[in-house]
């Protein structure tokens, strides 16, 4: 198993994994649109011994009230069904967070299961007066800071790229 930054040849395998991992093709279409629009900040893949994609996590830019603060959103995260529960998703997230930290990104937001993402240090975004356009997901909207000043003057709506409007 190899975990690394995605390369162009991975696109078809990522698409297959996302279509197999979610009930609809919305997540696969999201990643494809982000990639085509140049809005895929980082993609991390896990590949098997034959080079097949068996895990994936994507990160894209987000802003706060129209201001670019060097923040990203994590979505989607997928692991091949046969490998779930073995810590691969955790390895992908940690690899992504480490890479984003190296490139001086300030913070990461995610809409996801708090019980899962809190293990990485994500905290409820609402505690920092941050929210997203989906109010019904307030408890699932979480924040991980990568820099000490990430939250300076940060409050209000975190805006995802328009590709997320399909959700």
N, CA, C and O of each residue as an XYZ file, in Angstrom:
668
protein
N       0.858     -1.178      0.000
C       0.000      0.000      0.000
C       0.896      1.231      0.000
O       1.856      1.326      0.765
N       0.557      2.167     -0.877
C       1.300      3.419     -0.985
C       0.319      4.578     -0.843
O      -0.732      4.587     -1.483
N       0.659      5.548     -0.010
C      -0.153      6.750      0.146
C       0.665      7.912     -0.384
O       1.800      8.132      0.038
N       0.066      8.665     -1.330
C       0.798      9.737     -1.997
C      -0.172     10.751     -2.565
O      -1.385     10.542     -2.564
N       0.380     11.858     -3.054
C      -0.422     12.866     -3.740
C      -0.911     12.281     -5.062
O      -0.173     11.568     -5.742
N      -2.143     12.581     -5.418
C      -2.674     12.056     -6.673
C      -1.924     12.630     -7.866
O      -1.395     13.740     -7.809
N      -1.885     11.859     -8.943
C      -1.313     12.283    -10.212
C      -2.379     12.064    -11.283
O      -3.335     11.327    -11.040
N      -2.248     12.677    -12.454
C      -3.306     12.587    -13.471
C      -3.758     11.169    -13.807
O      -4.942     10.951    -14.062
N      -2.859     10.217    -13.813
C      -3.241      8.849    -14.168
C      -4.192      8.226    -13.139
O      -4.827      7.213    -13.430
N      -4.298      8.808    -11.953
C      -5.185      8.292    -10.902
C      -6.649      8.675    -11.102
O      -7.526      8.096    -10.461
N      -6.930      9.638    -11.977
C      -8.283     10.200    -12.084
C      -9.358      9.140    -12.307
O     -10.401      9.181    -11.655
N      -9.125      8.195    -13.211
C     -10.139      7.165    -13.492
C     -10.359      6.265    -12.274
O     -11.498      5.905    -11.975
N      -9.303      5.904    -11.582
C      -9.429      5.070    -10.383
C     -10.132      5.804     -9.258
O     -10.922      5.208     -8.526
N      -9.855      7.093     -9.111
C     -10.542      7.909     -8.101
C     -12.033      7.951     -8.407
O     -12.865      7.780     -7.516
N     -12.363      8.180     -9.669
C     -13.761      8.233    -10.083
C     -14.470      6.907     -9.775
O     -15.581      6.909     -9.243
N     -13.838      5.784    -10.104
C     -14.435      4.463     -9.821
C     -14.657      4.266     -8.324
O     -15.717      3.804     -7.902
N     -13.645      4.621     -7.520
C     -13.755      4.462     -6.068
C     -14.900      5.305     -5.514
O     -15.694      4.816     -4.711
N     -14.992      6.565     -5.935
C     -16.051      7.441     -5.425
C     -17.429      6.959     -5.840
O     -18.368      7.023     -5.046
N     -17.566      6.483     -7.060
C     -18.873      5.985     -7.519
C     -19.276      4.716     -6.767
O     -20.462      4.475     -6.543
N     -18.294      3.911     -6.382
C     -18.592      2.682     -5.629
C     -18.830      2.965     -4.143
O     -19.488      2.176     -3.465
N     -18.309      4.065     -3.638
C     -18.346      4.339     -2.197
C     -19.556      5.126     -1.726
O     -19.881      5.108     -0.539
N     -20.230      5.820     -2.645
C     -21.351      6.676     -2.266
C     -22.597      6.255     -3.034
O     -22.493      5.669     -4.111
N     -23.786      6.553     -2.483
C     -25.043      6.109     -3.104
C     -25.288      6.670     -4.499
O     -25.940      6.027     -5.321
N     -24.771      7.861     -4.768
C     -24.942      8.461     -6.100
C     -23.565      8.838     -6.640
O     -22.556      8.644     -5.963
N     -23.526      9.358     -7.819
C     -22.269      9.803     -8.403
C     -21.914     11.238     -8.059
O     -20.994     11.802     -8.651
N     -22.627     11.840     -7.113
C     -22.433     13.258     -6.806
C     -21.010     13.575     -6.351
O     -20.440     14.581     -6.773
N     -20.432     12.739     -5.504
C     -19.080     12.997     -5.012
C     -18.057     12.868     -6.137
O     -17.122     13.663     -6.223
N     -18.235     11.865     -7.000
C     -17.332     11.697     -8.152
C     -17.445     12.899     -9.081
O     -16.436     13.414     -9.563
N     -18.673     13.345     -9.333
C     -18.885     14.522    -10.184
C     -18.282     15.766     -9.542
O     -17.723     16.615    -10.236
N     -18.391     15.878     -8.227
C     -17.821     17.009     -7.504
C     -16.311     17.082     -7.727
O     -15.786     18.133     -8.094
N     -15.622     15.976     -7.508
C     -14.168     15.956     -7.656
C     -13.772     16.258     -9.090
O     -12.810     16.988     -9.331
N     -14.506     15.702    -10.042
C     -14.208     15.961    -11.451
C     -14.361     17.453    -11.764
O     -13.517     18.033    -12.447
N     -15.428     18.069    -11.272
C     -15.650     19.491    -11.516
C     -14.589     20.356    -10.832
O     -14.088     21.313    -11.422
N     -14.252     20.018     -9.593
C     -13.202     20.761     -8.896
C     -11.882     20.675     -9.659
O     -11.179     21.674     -9.812
N     -11.556     19.482    -10.132
C     -10.323     19.280    -10.895
C     -10.347     20.101    -12.179
O      -9.372     20.777    -12.504
N     -11.466     20.043    -12.912
C     -11.577     20.783    -14.174
C     -11.511     22.292    -13.965
O     -11.006     23.016    -14.822
N     -12.024     22.772    -12.820
C     -12.035     24.205    -12.527
C     -10.749     24.681    -11.846
O     -10.623     25.857    -11.502
N      -9.804     23.771    -11.654
C      -8.555     24.134    -10.993
C      -8.718     24.403     -9.515
O      -7.932     25.147     -8.928
N      -9.733     23.805     -8.901
C     -10.041     24.053     -7.493
C      -9.769     22.851     -6.596
O     -10.303     22.763     -5.490
N      -8.956     21.945     -7.063
C      -8.570     20.810     -6.232
C      -7.211     21.149     -5.621
O      -6.171     20.967     -6.254
N      -7.234     21.638     -4.402
C      -6.012     22.060     -3.724
C      -5.069     20.882     -3.530
O      -3.867     20.989     -3.771
N      -5.628     19.756     -3.091
C      -4.828     18.571     -2.802
C      -5.706     17.340     -2.885
O      -6.834     17.331     -2.393
N      -5.180     16.307     -3.510
C      -5.817     14.998     -3.511
C      -4.784     13.984     -3.053
O      -3.662     13.962     -3.559
N      -5.157     13.148     -2.101
C      -4.258     12.119     -1.588
C      -4.895     10.762     -1.880
O      -6.063     10.530     -1.569
N      -4.105      9.871     -2.483
C      -4.603      8.539     -2.815
C      -3.847      7.473     -2.037
O      -2.697      7.656     -1.639
N      -4.524      6.370     -1.837
C      -3.889      5.135     -1.377
C      -4.018      4.166     -2.539
O      -5.105      3.982     -3.086
N      -2.912      3.551     -2.911
C      -2.941      2.599     -4.019
C      -2.487      1.227     -3.534
O      -1.663      1.110     -2.627
N      -3.041      0.199     -4.156
C      -2.638     -1.159     -3.829
C      -1.355     -1.511     -4.584
O      -0.785     -0.662     -5.269
N      -0.907     -2.740     -4.462
C       0.360     -3.153     -5.080
C       0.349     -3.080     -6.597
O       1.406     -2.997     -7.221
N      -0.838     -3.111     -7.197
C      -0.950     -3.012     -8.655
C      -1.166     -1.572     -9.117
O      -1.293     -1.321    -10.315
N      -1.208     -0.633     -8.186
C      -1.405      0.773     -8.532
C      -2.856      1.202     -8.567
O      -3.149      2.343     -8.923
N      -3.773      0.315     -8.204
C      -5.184      0.658     -8.181
C      -5.524      1.549     -7.001
O      -4.994      1.356     -5.907
N      -6.399      2.520     -7.209
C      -6.799      3.443     -6.156
C      -7.768      2.742     -5.202
O      -8.828      2.271     -5.616
N      -7.390      2.678     -3.912
C      -8.231      2.033     -2.901
C      -8.641      2.993     -1.789
O      -9.400      2.624     -0.893
N      -8.134      4.231     -1.847
C      -8.509      5.247     -0.875
C      -8.242      6.621     -1.452
O      -7.351      6.804     -2.282
N      -9.041      7.600     -0.992
C      -8.895      8.945     -1.541
C      -9.459      9.977     -0.582
O     -10.476      9.746      0.072
N      -8.782     11.126     -0.506
C      -9.309     12.292      0.189
C      -8.947     13.517     -0.636
O      -7.845     13.617     -1.177
N      -9.898     14.452     -0.724
C      -9.701     15.681     -1.496
C      -9.839     16.893     -0.590
O     -10.552     16.869      0.413
N      -9.141     17.947     -0.970
C      -9.210     19.230     -0.277
C      -9.356     20.321     -1.332
O      -8.688     20.284     -2.365
N     -10.232     21.295     -1.071
C     -10.459     22.387     -2.017
C     -10.518     23.709     -1.250
O     -10.759     23.715     -0.043
N     -10.300     24.822     -1.942
C     -10.323     26.109     -1.245
C     -11.717     26.493     -0.775
O     -12.714     26.205     -1.438
N     -11.769     27.141      0.368
C     -12.996     27.749      0.883
C     -12.636     29.169      1.307
O     -11.466     29.480      1.528
N     -13.643     30.024      1.418
C     -13.372     31.367      1.921
C     -14.380     31.719      3.003
O     -15.360     31.006      3.220
N     -14.124     32.818      3.667
C     -15.028     33.290      4.711
C     -15.524     34.662      4.291
O     -14.757     35.616      4.159
N     -16.851     34.729      4.084
C     -17.472     35.991      3.657
C     -16.748     36.606      2.460
O     -16.568     37.822      2.404
N     -16.335     35.778      1.507
C     -15.693     36.268      0.291
C     -14.214     36.546      0.420
O     -13.592     37.002     -0.539
N     -13.635     36.286      1.571
C     -12.212     36.542      1.795
C     -11.420     35.238      1.784
O     -11.751     34.295      2.503
N     -10.373     35.192      0.966
C      -9.486     34.033      0.932
C      -8.547     34.109      2.125
O      -7.718     35.014      2.223
N      -8.686     33.145      3.031
C      -7.851     33.127      4.239
C      -6.906     31.933      4.237
O      -6.349     31.575      5.275
N      -6.727     31.321      3.079
C      -5.856     30.153      2.931
C      -6.392     28.948      3.718
O      -5.636     28.192      4.327
N      -7.716     28.798      3.684
C      -8.400     27.673      4.305
C      -8.829     26.706      3.199
O      -8.984     27.099      2.043
N      -9.016     25.442      3.568
C      -9.520     24.441      2.635
C     -10.632     23.626      3.287
O     -10.754     23.568      4.511
N     -11.437     22.999      2.435
C     -12.465     22.076      2.884
C     -12.057     20.656      2.526
O     -11.508     20.413      1.451
N     -12.322     19.733      3.412
C     -12.038     18.313      3.185
C     -13.311     17.657      2.682
O     -14.326     17.642      3.377
N     -13.256     17.116      1.478
C     -14.401     16.377      0.921
C     -14.087     15.987     -0.506
O     -13.573     16.792     -1.282
N     -14.389     14.782     -0.840
C     -14.843     13.658     -0.019
C     -13.674     12.806      0.480
O     -12.529     12.981      0.062
N     -13.993     11.892      1.374
C     -13.072     10.871      1.870
C     -13.710      9.531      1.549
O     -14.871      9.292      1.882
N     -12.947      8.656      0.899
C     -13.497      7.343      0.530
C     -12.418      6.267      0.658
O     -11.244      6.501      0.369
N     -12.841      5.092      1.096
C     -11.969      3.924      1.192
C     -12.721      2.747      0.595
O     -13.915      2.572      0.839
N     -12.009      1.937     -0.194
C     -12.604      0.735     -0.778
C     -13.274     -0.085      0.324
O     -12.725     -0.263      1.411
N     -14.465     -0.575      0.016
C     -15.260     -1.293      1.024
C     -14.494     -2.438      1.680
O     -14.661     -2.678      2.876
N     -13.669     -3.141      0.932
C     -12.934     -4.285      1.483
C     -11.846     -3.878      2.475
O     -11.317     -4.727      3.192
N     -11.506     -2.590      2.524
C     -10.423     -2.119      3.389
C     -10.903     -1.206      4.518
O     -10.091     -0.688      5.285
N     -12.207     -1.011      4.622
C     -12.735     -0.128      5.660
C     -12.513     -0.727      7.044
O     -12.484     -1.945      7.217
N     -12.358      0.160      8.023
C     -12.173     -0.285      9.402
C     -10.746     -0.689      9.723
O     -10.485     -1.233     10.796
N      -9.814     -0.432      8.806
C      -8.417     -0.809      9.024
C      -7.496      0.400      9.206
O      -6.274      0.253      9.245
N      -8.086      1.597      9.317
C      -7.278      2.785      9.563
C      -6.782      3.505      8.321
O      -6.010      4.457      8.432
N      -7.206      3.072      7.141
C      -6.725      3.699      5.911
C      -7.248      5.125      5.766
O      -6.510      6.016      5.347
N      -8.504      5.345      6.106
C      -9.059      6.697      6.044
C      -8.281      7.643      6.953
O      -8.002      8.785      6.588
N      -7.942      7.159      8.120
C      -7.171      7.954      9.078
C      -5.805      8.322      8.487
O      -5.364      9.465      8.606
N      -5.151      7.370      7.863
C      -3.843      7.634      7.253
C      -3.957      8.671      6.135
O      -3.091      9.535      5.998
N      -5.015      8.586      5.345
C      -5.218      9.555      4.271
C      -5.422     10.965      4.826
O      -4.837     11.927      4.329
N      -6.251     11.077      5.852
C      -6.511     12.396      6.449
C      -5.231     12.961      7.043
O      -4.909     14.126      6.811
N      -4.499     12.159      7.803
C      -3.255     12.650      8.402
C      -2.250     13.074      7.334
O      -1.583     14.097      7.487
N      -2.134     12.310      6.269
C      -1.223     12.681      5.176
C      -1.647     14.011      4.569
O      -0.804     14.861      4.280
N      -2.950     14.195      4.373
C      -3.446     15.452      3.832
C      -3.173     16.617      4.762
O      -2.706     17.665      4.317
N      -3.457     16.453      6.049
C      -3.211     17.523      7.018
C      -1.724     17.875      7.089
O      -1.367     19.050      7.168
N      -0.866     16.869      7.060
C       0.582     17.122      7.085
C       1.019     17.912      5.854
O       1.794     18.862      5.969
N       0.528     17.525      4.682
C       0.896     18.231      3.451
C       0.396     19.665      3.465
O       1.123     20.581      3.081
N      -0.836     19.865      3.904
C      -1.400     21.215      3.959
C      -0.617     22.085      4.936
O      -0.404     23.271      4.681
N      -0.195     21.507      6.038
C       0.611     22.238      7.012
C       1.948     22.650      6.388
O       2.400     23.780      6.576
N       2.573     21.743      5.652
C       3.843     22.044      4.986
C       3.696     23.193      3.989
O       4.632     23.970      3.801
N       2.538     23.305      3.355
C       2.304     24.356      2.368
C       1.674     25.606      2.991
O       1.196     26.486      2.275
N       1.674     25.681      4.327
C       1.236     26.862      5.087
C      -0.240     27.205      4.943
O      -0.609     28.379      4.989
N      -1.076     26.207      4.771
C      -2.508     26.472      4.838
C      -2.870     26.739      6.289
O      -2.219     26.228      7.199
N      -3.912     27.541      6.508
C      -4.237     27.992      7.860
C      -5.224     27.090      8.596
O      -5.105     26.895      9.806
N      -6.212     26.534      7.860
C      -7.244     25.743      8.529
C      -7.944     24.832      7.530
O      -7.891     25.039      6.318
N      -8.597     23.824      8.076
C      -9.368     22.865      7.283
C     -10.752     22.757      7.911
O     -10.877     22.656      9.132
N     -11.788     22.778      7.083
C     -13.144     22.533      7.559
C     -13.671     21.260      6.925
O     -13.233     20.860      5.846
N     -14.615     20.631      7.605
C     -15.207     19.403      7.091
C     -16.655     19.314      7.565
O     -17.001     19.769      8.656
N     -17.481     18.725      6.726
C     -18.834     18.322      7.108
C     -18.778     16.811      7.246
O     -18.724     16.091      6.249
N     -18.791     16.336      8.475
C     -18.663     14.898      8.663
C     -18.996     14.491     10.082
O     -19.300     15.329     10.931
N     -18.934     13.211     10.325
C     -19.266     12.628     11.619
C     -18.301     13.154     12.689
O     -17.101     12.885     12.629
N     -18.826     13.906     13.669
C     -17.941     14.433     14.717
C     -17.148     13.344     15.443
O     -15.985     13.557     15.782
N     -17.749     12.199     15.682
C     -17.047     11.118     16.380
C     -15.825     10.651     15.587
O     -14.824     10.237     16.172
N     -15.908     10.716     14.272
C     -14.775     10.311     13.433
C     -13.718     11.405     13.369
O     -12.540     11.141     13.607
N     -14.121     12.617     13.053
C     -13.155     13.687     12.796
C     -12.555     14.292     14.063
O     -11.490     14.905     13.992
N     -13.196     14.143     15.209
C     -12.617     14.681     16.438
C     -11.323     13.963     16.813
O     -10.495     14.532     17.524
N     -11.134     12.745     16.357
C      -9.885     12.027     16.659
C      -8.666     12.716     16.048
O      -7.542     12.523     16.512
N      -8.891     13.522     15.004
C      -7.801     14.258     14.360
C      -7.596     15.632     14.987
O      -6.608     16.310     14.704
N      -8.530     16.037     15.839
C      -8.454     17.349     16.459
C      -9.443     18.355     15.896
O      -9.383     19.536     16.238
N     -10.352     17.907     15.037
C     -11.391     18.804     14.545
C     -12.313     19.173     15.705
O     -12.596     18.354     16.579
N     -12.772     20.422     15.694
C     -13.668     20.927     16.732
C     -14.900     21.549     16.074
O     -14.839     21.961     14.916
N     -16.010     21.622     16.796
C     -17.211     22.220     16.209
C     -16.938     23.654     15.737
O     -16.463     24.484     16.513
N     -17.232     23.937     14.488
C     -16.995     25.271     13.923
C     -17.898     26.316     14.570
O     -17.515     27.480     14.685
N     -19.087     25.910     14.991
C     -20.031     26.849     15.608
C     -19.441     27.492     16.863
O     -19.797     28.619     17.207
N     -18.554     26.791     17.540
C     -17.923     27.340     18.745
C     -17.063     28.563     18.419
O     -16.709     29.338     19.307
N     -16.731     28.726     17.133
C     -15.912     29.861     16.673
C     -16.731     30.820     15.822
O     -16.179     31.632     15.079
N     -18.062     30.719     15.936
C     -18.980     31.560     15.167
C     -18.781     31.379     13.661
O     -18.844     32.337     12.891
N     -18.543     30.138     13.263
C     -18.403     29.792     11.848
C     -19.521     28.840     11.467
O     -19.870     27.944     12.236
N     -20.074     29.030     10.300
C     -21.136     28.154      9.816
C     -21.017     28.026      8.296
O     -20.248     28.741      7.653
N     -21.791     27.108      7.746
C     -21.820     26.922      6.296
C     -23.253     27.099      5.807
O     -24.159     27.357      6.599
N     -23.447     26.961      4.519
C     -24.762     27.242      3.941
C     -25.807     26.171      4.257
O     -26.986     26.357      3.954
N     -25.400     25.070      4.852
C     -26.325     23.989      5.177
C     -26.574     23.993      6.685
O     -25.890     23.275      7.414
N     -27.539     24.788      7.175
C     -27.737     24.939      8.629
C     -28.092     23.637      9.337
O     -27.813     23.486     10.527
N     -28.690     22.714      8.636
C     -29.071     21.444      9.270
C     -27.852     20.586      9.618
O     -27.979     19.574     10.306
N     -26.678     20.992      9.143
C     -25.463     20.216      9.396
C     -24.566     20.852     10.449
O     -23.385     20.515     10.534
N     -25.101     21.762     11.249
C     -24.273     22.529     12.192
C     -23.394     21.643     13.059
O     -22.218     21.956     13.245
N     -23.919     20.552     13.596
C     -23.092     19.709     14.463
C     -22.022     18.955     13.682
O     -21.011     18.552     14.258
N     -22.225     18.761     12.398
C     -21.254     18.047     11.573
C     -20.197     18.976     10.974
O     -19.186     18.508     10.451
N     -20.427     20.285     11.047
C     -19.488     21.242     10.468
C     -18.382     21.513     11.481
O     -18.630     22.045     12.563
N     -17.143     21.134     11.108
C     -16.037     21.151     12.052
C     -14.810     21.842     11.469
O     -14.702     22.040     10.259
N     -13.900     22.200     12.352
C     -12.731     22.991     12.003
C     -11.469     22.402     12.624
O     -11.474     21.937     13.764
N     -10.391     22.434     11.847
C      -9.064     22.035     12.326
C      -8.113     23.168     11.951
O      -7.978     23.500     10.773
N      -7.462     23.755     12.933
C      -6.545     24.856     12.624
C      -5.123     24.323     12.437
O      -4.657     23.453     13.173
N      -4.456     24.875     11.430
C      -3.081     24.506     11.126
C      -2.095     25.604     11.522
O      -0.892     25.360     11.612
N      -2.605     26.809     11.759
C      -1.731     27.906     12.177
C      -2.336     28.601     13.393
O      -3.548     28.570     13.606
N      -1.484     29.215     14.169
C      -1.923     29.859     15.411
C      -2.877     31.019     15.170
O      -3.751     31.280     15.997
N      -2.723     31.713     14.059
C      -3.565     32.886     13.807
C      -4.708     32.600     12.830
O      -5.305     33.532     12.291
N      -5.013     31.341     12.602
C      -6.062     30.974     11.649
C      -7.416     31.583     11.994
O      -8.194     31.915     11.100
N      -7.697     31.729     13.265
C      -9.013     32.200     13.690
C      -9.082     33.703     13.918
O     -10.135     34.224     14.288
N      -7.990     34.398     13.705
C      -7.979     35.850     13.903
C      -8.964     36.503     12.936
O      -8.837     36.381     11.717
N      -9.939     37.193     13.503
C     -10.973     37.879     12.717
C     -11.758     36.932     11.804
O     -12.282     37.356     10.773
N     -11.838     35.670     12.176
C     -12.566     34.690     11.369
C     -13.909     34.388     12.026
O     -13.965     33.826     13.119
N     -14.979     34.766     11.350
C     -16.320     34.413     11.805
C     -17.252     34.577     10.622
O     -16.947     35.293      9.668
N     -18.383     33.913     10.692
C     -19.371     34.028      9.628
C     -19.461     32.774      8.790
O     -19.106     31.680      9.230
N     -19.941     32.953      7.573
C     -20.174     31.808      6.688
C     -18.915     31.400      5.942
O     -18.252     32.223      5.311
N     -18.598     30.113      6.027
C     -17.524     29.526      5.253
C     -18.149     29.085      3.932
O     -19.093     28.296      3.914
N     -17.614     29.602      2.834
C     -18.209     29.371      1.519
C     -17.360     28.377      0.724
O     -16.161     28.570      0.522
N     -18.019     27.317      0.287
C     -17.385     26.297     -0.536
C     -17.528     26.665     -2.006
O     -18.401     27.461     -2.352
N     -16.687     26.104     -2.886
C     -16.834     26.367     -4.324
C     -18.241     26.002     -4.818
O     -18.923     25.169     -4.221
N     -18.654     26.631     -5.902
C     -20.022     26.419     -6.425
C     -20.292     24.957     -6.789
O     -21.454     24.554     -6.856
N     -19.266     24.165     -7.023
C     -19.461     22.744     -7.329
C     -20.216     22.020     -6.206
O     -20.850     20.992     -6.443
N     -20.144     22.557     -4.994
C     -20.831     21.947     -3.846
C     -22.318     22.239     -3.832
O     -23.047     21.678     -3.014
N     -22.785     23.104     -4.720
C     -24.197     23.451     -4.735
C     -25.103     22.270     -5.089
O     -26.317     22.338     -4.897
N     -24.518     21.199     -5.600
C     -25.311     20.001     -5.932
C     -25.774     19.276     -4.677
O     -26.631     18.397     -4.767
N     -25.242     19.612     -3.523
C     -25.609     18.924     -2.280
C     -26.632     19.697     -1.489
O     -27.047     19.254     -0.418
